Structures are given as C-alpha cells and as structure tokens.
Amino acid sequence: AAVCRQSRVFPVPPGPVSSEAPSPPTPETEADEGMFDASALAWSNVDLDAVRAAMPDNSYWRRSAPTRDPELLREREQERAYWNEQYGKVLSNTATEEEVRAYYAHQQQLSTDAIEFSSYLLDQYGSVLPERDVGLLELAQKLHYARLEELPRNLSDALARREEHAKLRDEWREQQRLFDTQGSDDARKGD
C-alpha cells in the first residue's frame, strides 16, 4: 500500500461518523477544528496543476489524487485488485518469472513516484505546509526509501523460492510418473 495516499497527504474534512446529532463543541474540538482550518488553508496554497505539470507521469495522479470520477475510482479498484492478485501469486510461488519481475518493478515504480511526489511538495511548498504534514511527507519518503533498499533482496528471494518450488513440483511429478508407470506394469503382470 502506498504511503502517499489522499488521506495521508491532504487533510480530510471532519464530518459526522453517525446519524446522531453532533456533540456540543468543547475546547478540544474547537482547537481541532482550528487546526483543520489552518491545515486546509495551508494546503490551499499548493497548486496541484503546477505539481501535475512538473511530473505528469507520476502514478500519484492515476492511483491517489482526489477524485469523484466513478470511472477512475473503478479503474483504481481494478488495478489494486490486479496487483493484489499478482502479489498472491508471488507469495504462493505460482507466478512466472516475468510476473515476479513485473510485480517488483511495479513496487519500485510506486515507491519512486511517492518519493518524487513528496520531495516536490516539500521542496516547493514545505515552508507553507503545517509542521505535522511536513513530518508525514518526510516519513513517507523514509518509508519508501527503505522499501526501495529491500526490493532487490525481496525480488531475489522471490525468484529463489519460485525456483525451489518448481524443482520440488518437478520432482513430485516425476515420482507420480514412476508410480503410475510401476502401477501399470504391476497390473499387466497380474493379467
């Protein structure tokens, strides 16, 4: 899962979580609402059109940018489902070598794009964003750098597991073939 998602990067307006009437304001909720207003105001200074122009091919726009477009939301869900299925195949050692490599290339691209996106936001808008949000963007960068460091080892391990699984499967198939052949020979001898 990408760290750089809408709810992690952009503040989400508070709203009722149930159909009950909202509770009366308290000093804590008033302070939280003030924090939201300041955060929303700070994020309003981020020119997403300029960010998009600077990195139009970044996967953030396809996977995570705020949208209400039902077609784009459906495509995002389909893409997530596809990569989740590929991950399952990698974990179960049923993916082809090409599928294993494609899965890890995709993971590398996601992390690279997340780093590019957060770096751009920090470089261009870090001075106007709330300290909390700057910290979250910096944390996202650290997590994605760590993921990039471990991807080559994860790819190597997945390929090795896949090869070991294929070897064991081939050995089992050979044993089955010998058993079936022996069973056929024994049946002929009994005739």
ROMI-594011 format. One record per residue: x, y, z of N, C-alpha, C in turn; residue in one letter. Coordinates in steps of 0.001 Angstrom, whole numbers, padded with zeros to 6 digits, always signed. Atoms other than C-alpha are relative to their C-alpha. Example, Ala and Ser with C-alpha at 12.3 -4.5 7.8 and 13.67 -1.06 7.14 Angstrom:
<nodes>
+000890-001190+000000+012300-004500+007800+000900+001200+000000A-000820-001190-000060+013670-001060+007140-000770+001090+000730S
</nodes>
This chain:
<nodes>
+000839-001159+000000+000000+000000+000000+000860+001189+000000A-000786-001191+000098+001348+003317-000883-000229+000862+001205A+000110-000869-001154+002045+005635+001970-000589+001340-000399V+000388-001329+000459+001340+008733-000101-001415-000042-000582C+001395+000053+000436-002468+008461-000279-000697+001285+000397R+000769-001210-000242-005088+011153-000196-000139+000296+001482Q+000218-000248-001416-005869+010734+003491+001295+000235+000759S-001269-000199-000671-002170+010787+004356+000654+001317-000419R-000645-001197+000493-001266+013833+002304-000891+001221+000155V+000910-001119-000068-004346+016031+002207-000915-000159+001194F+000903+000114-001130-006440+016848+005232-001392-000385-000475P+001359+000432+000310-009851+015220+005235-000935+000783+000904V+000894-000793-000838-012688+017463+006394-000710-000871+001026P+000718+000788-000992-014233+016290+009650-001470-000048-000364P+001421+000145+000278-017752+015007+009302-000594-000959+000987G+000624+000915-000950-020283+013101+011303+000282-001441-000377P-000250+001408+000231-019480+009436+011689-001240-000832+000264V+001249+000716-000224-023013+008507+012683-001146+000953-000287S+001166-000829+000269-026530+009768+012208-000435+000782+001239S+000340-000720-001224-026608+011071+015782+000377+001465-000142E-000320-001424+000017-026577+014804+016395+001410+000203+000531A-001361-000232-000487-023078+016189+016845-000022+000498+001438P-000087-000450-001381-021958+016773+020395+000380+001473+000017S-000336-001422-000066-021598+020371+021576+001511+000187-000024P-001439-000216+000088-018187+021898+020923+000648+000080+001376P-000810-000091-001218-015526+021556+023586+001259+000770-000365T-001252-000689+000349-012255+023439+023852+000901-000871-000894P-000844+000881+000806-010519+020355+022392-000478-000056-001451E+000504+000091+001368-012849+020070+019375+000143+001332-000713T-000199-001303+000634-012670+023806+018761+001447+000154-000445E-001417-000070+000378-008871+023556+018768+000265-000886-001204A-000178+000893+001149-009033+020566+016392-000548+000625-001268D+000580-000636+001175-011341+022462+014048+000860+001150-000470E-000912-001077+000376-008985+025432+014139+001232-000540-000698G-001145+000658+000628-006108+023091+013281-000348-000403-001426M+000426+000389+001334-008119+021758+010361-000066+001218-000904F+000109-001203+000817-008880+025270+009132+001379+000497-000418D-001354-000445+000326-005193+026217+009308+000655-000953-000990A-000574+000996+000905-004177+022982+007617-000625+000122-001381S+000683-000141+001295-006796+023358+004882+000451+001272-000700A-000466-001253+000593-005723+026947+004339+001410-000164-000551L-001368+000221+000474-002082+025894+004059-000003-000830-001279A+000056+000860+001194-002941+023131+001558-000624+000714-001186W+000580-000748+001116-004943+025624-000487+001068+000768-000772S-001117-000656+000684-001585+027205-001341+000740-000933-000952N-000651+000975+000879-000498+024011-003121-000714+000018-001347V+000554-000053+001355-001035+024424-006854+000153-001379-000638D-000073+001360+000525-001862+020871-007908+000174-000028-001515L-000232-000054+001449-001928+021924-011559+001492+000150-000297D-001446-000160+000179+001693+023047-011240+000735-001281+000381A-000617+001266-000411+002587+019845-009393-000177-001028-001112V+000271+000951+001087+000945+017803-012145+000834+000323-001234R-000811-000404+001157+002747+019800-014845+001465-000386+000205A-001396+000338-000292+006070+019132-013102+000264-001494-000105A-000173+001460+000061+005500+015365-013003-001292-000662-000473M+001281+000501+000528+002630+014367-015275-000112-001518-000023P+000035+001459+000081+003591+010682-015422+000064-000686+001362D-000073+000572-001329+003752+010216-011664-001270-000800+000275N+001149+000878-000243+001480+007354-010580-000967+000569+001042S+000915-000626-000962+000000+009579-007845-001293+000428-000690Y+001179-000529+000693-002353+011094-010410-000965-001117-000377W+000852+001123+000396-003649+007736-011578-000529-000746+001216R+000345+000874-001118-003723+005987-008194-000577+000697+001221R+000314-000564-001309-004242+008510-005418-000562+001412+000009S+000473-001384-000015-005181+012046-006459-001495+000035+000310A+001423-000095-000337-008516+013163-005046-000864+000053-001261P+000930+000015+001128-011366+012421-007432-001351-000517+000455T+001338+000555-000190-015064+011734-007532-000450-000707-001271R+000307+000626+001279-014941+010329-011062-000212-001501+000211D+000268+001418-000273-016648+006920-010750+000790-000937-000915P-000774+000839+000920-014836+005545-013816+001441-000133+000486E-001372+000047-000512-011423+006473-012398+000061-000800+001299L+000031+000771-001241-012381+005070-008997-000115-001495-000291L+000138+001406+000396-013434+001799-010675+001319-000528-000559R-001291+000412+000554-010165+001650-012635+001039-000190+001102E-000939+000126-001120-008193+002231-009426-000238-001305+000758R+000322+001229-000724-010006-000611-007706+000426-001224-000800E-000418+001121+000850-009383-002927-010654+001520-000154+000007Q-001460+000070-000017-005690-002031-010701+000500-000534+001338E-000400+000504-001321-005361-002601-006950-000278-001499+000112R+000346+001426-000045-007134-005938-007286+000981-000822-000838A-000950+000710+000859-004833-006961-010145+001339-000179+000709Y-001313+000094-000646-001648-006148-008228-000076-000811+001286W+000178+000851-001172-003032-007807-005093+000017-001470-000413N-000017+001369+000523-003642-010961-007150+001429-000407-000390E-001381+000301+000378-000109-010748-008532+000854-000251+001246Q-000734+000195-001246+001262-010417-005007-000303-001379+000585Y+000369+001338-000467-000672-013543-004011+000720-001081-000778G-000715+000977+000823+000877-015412-006920+001487-000028+000360K-001413-000060-000395+004350-014209-005901+000192-000744+001324V-000124+000639-001312+003785-015327-002296-000218-001506-000064L+000299+001425+000088+002384-018704-003334+000910-000739-000983S-000974+000579+000937+005230-019292-005809-000656-000542-001267N+000662+000430+001225+002789-019712-008686+000173+001009-001128T-000247-001010+001028+003836-016571-010565+001138-000458-000908A-001120+000260+000909+006009-016901-013640+001135+000949+000364T-001124-000900-000260+009443-015325-013532-000332+001412-000474E+000374-001314+000534+008094-012490-015699-000978+000717+000929E+000966-000599-000919+005199-011928-013292+000671+000462+001294E-000739-000394-001213+007557-011849-010296+000760+001293-000277V-000774-001203+000340+009796-009317-012027-000916+001204-000220R+000947-001094+000248+006793-007231-013147-000570+000526+001319A+000538-000425-001293+005389-007181-009609+001000+000899+000727Y-000996-000798-000721+008641-005912-008091+000365+001271-000750Y-000209-001233+000772+009150-003410-010933-001121+000997+000306A+001136-000856-000347+005681-002082-010158+000185+000600+001393H-000235-000499-001357+006514-001791-006453+001089+001073+000001Q-001074-000988+000102+009717+000053-007338-000536+001307-000575Q+000562-001206+000607+007792+002476-009547-000885+000751+000985Q+000862-000652-000993+005231+003159-006809+000825+000772+001028L-000826-000672-001007+007934+003970-004266+000775+001163-000600S-000729-001086+000670+009963+006039-006723-000932+001191-000226T+000964-001078+000230+006855+008032-007635-000404+000681+001297D+000364-000589-001291+005912+008529-003975+001107+000913+000506A-001136-000836-000414+009393+009862-003237+000050+001269-000844I-000014-001170+000886+009273+012147-006273-001100+000983+000400E+001131-000853-000348+005849+013463-005287+000233+000721+001323F-000203-000628-001309+006658+014069-001625+001184+000962-000020S-001153-000905+000112+010050+015601-002495-000399+001316-000646S+000436-001221+000680+008434+018042-004881-000839+000856+000935Y+000832-000765-000931+005812+019037-002312+000850+000660+001082L-000852-000569-001043+008465+019519+000362+000877+001121-000539L-000866-001031+000586+010780+021472-001944-000775+001264-000346D+000757-001141+000494+008085+023719-003379-000928+000627+001042Q+001036-000481-000903+005605+024019-000511+000282-000293+001468Y-000309+000368-001376+007342+022787+002639-000065+001159+000973G+000004-001163-000895+007588+026301+004038-001405+000495+000325S+001362-000470-000277+003805+026852+003863-000891-001092+000571V+000801+001100-000516+002580+023422+004932+000157-000110+001514L-000101+000194-001455+001807+022621+008574+001139-000974+000341P-001118+000841-000451+004667+021026+010501-000385-001476+000027E+000476+001383-000042+002588+017881+011012+000010-000627-001391R+000063+000528+001358+002066+017447+007263+001387-000131-000612D-001395+000118+000447+005726+018130+006515+000610-001266+000595V-000497+001218-000649+006563+015405+009037-000540-001262-000652G+000582+001163+000667+004168+012985+007334+000634-000223-001377L-000653+000132+001310+005695+013713+003924+001425-000530+000157L-001356+000489-000250+009189+013181+005340-000010-001467+000410E+000135+001400-000396+008073+009930+006952-000298-000872-001224L+000312+000745+001225+006582+008773+003640+001267-000214-000816A-001266+000139+000738+009929+009438+001975+000885-001066+000637Q-000859+000979-000687+011846+007456+004606-000498-001422-000217K+000565+001340+000176+009470+004507+004325+000198-000504-001427L-000174+000421+001394+009680+004451+000539+001473-000214-000344H-001431+000272+000199+013485+004764+000577+000363-001367+000588Y-000266+001306-000617+013572+001792+002954-000542-001121-000866A+000579+001018+000887+011263-000154+000650+000888-000193-001236R-000868+000116+001182+013495+000629-002339+001283-000764+000319L-001213+000719-000399+016506-000659-000415-000237-001506+000096E+000241+001430-000183+014852-004001+000299-000578-000693-001238E+000598+000627+001186+013240-004570-003120+000934-000958-000737L-000857+000970+000699+016303-006164-004780+000110-001338+000742P-000069+001235-000790+016605-008680-001930-001324-000755-000066R+001309+000642+000081+012864-009345-001997-000211-000663-001354N+000105+000583+001338+012990-009939-005745+000849-001263-000086L-000895+001159+000026+015958-012281-005390-000581-001164+000800S+000603+001045-000841+014258-014186-002563-001215-000622-000679D+001202+000513+000670+011003-014489-004518+000372-000897-001172A-000436+000834+001124+012824-015826-007577+000589-001317+000496L-000584+001223-000557+014757-018315-005443-001104-000934+000524A+001121+000820-000489+011546-019507-003727-000765-000615-001165R+000713+000492+001178+009882-019828-007119+000753-001164-000628R-000814+001075+000586+012770-021941-008457-000037-001253+000867E+000053+001140-000916+012793-024168-005363-001367-000687-000098E+001356+000545+000129+009030-024613-005647-000130-000772-001316H+000068+000673+001308+009343-025506-009354+000785-001306+000031A-000817+001215-000100+012101-028018-008551-000751-001092+000768K+000764+000975-000787+010007-029720-005869-001222-000512-000767L+001152+000406+000802+006971-029752-008157+000430-000987-001095R-000492+000898+001051+009019-031361-010970+000393-001360+000578D-000356+001263-000644+010399-033973-008560-001258-000801+000343E+001244+000674-000335+006883-034781-007364-000656-000578-001256W+000590+000492+001257+005639-035076-010952+000753-001231-000508R-000792+001167+000428+008496-037482-011757-000345-001211+000861E+000393+001103-000880+007636-039581-008713-001390-000513-000361Q+001339+000411+000423+003992-039622-009816+000062-000806-001295Q-000134+000707+001274+005013-040684-013327+000548-001404+000241R-000572+001307-000305+007164-043511-011932-001022-000886+000712L+001015+000762-000722+004388-044602-009584-001071-000505-000970F+001021+000385+000977+001833-044583-012404+000531-001070-000951D-000605+000980+000896+004231-046487-014676+000141-001337+000708T-000167+001227-000775+005018-049041-011962-001353-000663+000233Q+001331+000543-000205+001326-049442-011233-000537-000669-001262G+000444+000576+001280+000623-050105-014917+000737-001320-000266S-000795+001218+000197+003472-052672-015082-000503-001111+000916D+000492+000989-000959+002185-054443-011956-001360-000532-000455D+001317+000445+000457-001314-054554-013409+000124-000954-001185A-000202+000887+001152-000025-056128-016650+000537-001353+000441R-000573+001249-000495+001961-058727-014708-001090-000870+000634K+001073+000750-000649-001187-059687-012831-000957-000611-001002G+000937+000545+001008-003082-060394-016099+000381-001332-000492D
</nodes>
